[in-house]
Amino acid sequence: MILEAVVLTGGASQRMGQDKSQILIDGQSLVSRLIHTLQSKSIKATILGRNPVEGVSFIQDKEEFGGPLSALSLYKPSSSHILVLSCDLPHFDYTIVELLTKRIGDHGAAIPELGGRMQPLCALYTAESISKAKLVFETGDRRIMSWISTLDVITVSEEDMLLFGIKPSVVKGVNTPQELRSAIKDT
């Protein structure tokens, strides 16, 4: 399987009160932590958002705070499979990618579930599925779940993650200062 990744950094971070991608944990920004993990596994990454990261491919958002579907609609994959990650994953562990890769099979997406809710911004997609993001966005619908509903998805449960030796928290983003404090306490 040929794999690449996109890291979404263009969110408004309204509930956090600051740019989540630049939050420091152990002296390193959340986005830099993700990029470092991907590069250590030789995964080509592209930042989709407002600000580039030195040495990483970058696609500027067309509209400020347009949402993940807007950013994904601009992306043209060069690999068969694309890992989509939000920048706010303080517990991200590459082992989740190995599990998603095993599970995707002929499906258009492998998406973890946490608390019964899909986590589409820490998931694996086919190139064909990524191209559907643009089609959905062009209808005027900007909801990420509208795009997901057009795909053949296999979900990966918390139990699946635990059986694979993965803490389910690896797929959980942080949206508020309280969630961040709790996540840092757990690192």
N, C-alpha and C positions, 0 to 999 in steps of 0.2 A: 504494500500500500504506500502510495506517495502522499506525504502529509505536509501541510503548511499550516500556519496559524495567523489569525488576526486578533489583535487586542484592541478593544473599544475603549477610547479615552475621552470621548466628547460629551459625556453627560454633564448636566447642570449641577449635580451634587448639591441640590437645594437642601435636603434634609441633613446632609453632612456639614454644610456651611463652608466648605472649602473643596478644592479640586481633589477628588479621591485619588486620582492617579499619582499625585505628588505627596501623599501622606507617607511619612517615614516610619518604618519599622526596622529596628536595629540598624539605623543609619542609612537605609536604602528605601527608595520610593516603591510603592506597590507596583507600579508599572515596570520599574527596573528589575524588581524581584521576578516578575513573570517572564520578562525578556531573558534574564539570566538563566532561568530554568529551561526555557525553550532552547536557547542557544547551546546549553550544556548537553542537550539531546540532539543537536544538529538539525533543529527544526527552524526553517525559514519563517520569520515573523514579519508582519506588517502592522503598523499602528494605524488605526482609523480614528481620527479625532481632530483636536484643535492644535496640539503641540507635538512636534516630532521628538524622537529620541535619537541621539547621535548613533550612527552606525546601523540604524534600523529603517527598512522601507517605511514610507509614510504616505497616506492619502488624507488630505485635508477635507474635513466635513464641508459640504456645499452650503449648508445652513447651520447656524449655531444652534446647538441643543435640538437638532432634528430627530434625535432618537436612534436606536441601534438599527432599525430597519432602513433608515435613510443612509446611514454609513455603509451597511452591507450592500445596499443597492448600487454603490459605486465600485464595489470590489469585483475584480475579474480574476478568478482562481487560475493558478498554473499547475495545480496538483489535483489528483483525483479526490482527495479528502481534505477538509478544512476544519481545523479546530477553532471555534469561536469562543473567546474569553472576554469577559468584562475585566476592567483593570482593578476591580475592588475585591480580589480574592486573596485575603491574607494567608489562608491555609492551603493554597493550591499545591498539589502534589502531582507530579507527572504520572504516577501510577494510575490515576483516573483516566488518562489518555490511553494507556495500555488496555484497560477494561473496556472503554468505549470502542477501541479498535477491534477488540475481540467480538463485541456484540453487534456492531453495525451491519455486518453481512451485506445483504442486498437492499437494506433499508436506506432511505434518504437521509436519516438522521438517527443518532444514538444520543438520547438526552437523559441525564440523571434526574431523579425525583428526590425532593427533600420535603418531608412533611406533607407528602401527597401532591406537591406542586412541582411541575417541570421547571428545570433550571436551564433555559435555552441559551444562556450566555456563559455556559461552561459545558459545551457540547460539541459533538463531532457531526459534520455534515458532508454530503457529497457535493461536488462542483455543480451538478445539476440542481441540487436544492438551493445552493447559494444564488444561482441564476434566477430562481423563482422569487427571491427576495425583491429583485428589481421589478418583476411583473406585479407583485402585490403592492409595492410602494407606488407604482405608477397608476394604480386604481384610486389613489388618494387615501388608502387605508394605511396608517402608520403603526398599527399595533403589531408587535412582534408575534403575538399568539395568532394573529390572522394568517401570517406567513406559515407558522408552524402547522396550522390546521390544514394547509395544502400539501403537507409532506407525509410520506410513509415513515412514521417514527417508531422506533423501539425505545422503550424507557428502561432505565437502569435504576432499580430501587435501592433504598438504603440498605436493605438486607443483602442485595447483590454486592454492594460496595463493601460491606462488612465481611462477607464471605471471601472477598478478594483482598482483604487486609487493608482496606481504605476507610479512613474516618469520613463519614458523610459531610463533615464540615468543610472538606476541600472544595466543595462546589458552591458554598454559601458566600455571597457577597456581603459587604457591610454598607449600610445606608445612613446610619446615624452615628454621632459620637459615642453613644452608649453601646451600640453594636461593635464599634471599633475597639472600645476599651475592653469589652468582654472577649473579643477575638484575640487581642494582644495578651490578655491574661492567660489564654489557652495556648499560646505559642510556646 
